[in-house]
Amino acid sequence: MEYRGKNYINSLISGRSYSRAMETRLKAILGHRPPRRLSCYVNGAWRPGVSRFAKYSPIDGSLIAEVEEAGAALVDEAVAAARAASRRWRETPLSARRRLLHRIP
């Protein structure tokens, strides 16, 4: 590879050519994905939140997802469900936990 000088390397790292190249590469790897709507998953069920907020890509500013924000009551319910599940999980044999975790895509 030919050395083109410090300015050329700096332009690749911090300039537009780097960000455009990275954006192109990430889009090729990830493909185009439509924005997702994400609800609150609590105690085995999808639940609506009290409000919604948008998450944007730091690469190109496109909308990645609309995310539901849980209210205080839903957070309390989620914490209680997590505590109960934690006790059951602790009692589950290691081999069964391993099988369950390997099923996650």
C-alpha positions, 0 to 999 in steps of 0.5 A: 500500500502506498503511503499518501501522507498524514493529511490523507490518512486524517481525512479518512479517519475524521473526514467525510470519506470515512463516514460515508464509507462506514455508512455504506459498509454498515448498510451493506452488512445490516441491510435496510430495516424498517423502523421497529415499534418496541413495547414493554415486555413484562412478565411474559407479555407485551404491554403498552407504555405511557409514552413513546420516543424515537431512536435515531441512527448515529450514522445517518439520522434515520429512524431506527425504532419507536420505543414505548416508555414504561410508567412507574406502575409498569416498572414496579410490576416488571421488578416484581416479576423479575424478582420472582423469576430470579428465584425460579431461575436460581433453582433451575439446573445449569444444564436446563439454563444452558439449553434455554439460553442457546435457544435465543437467536 
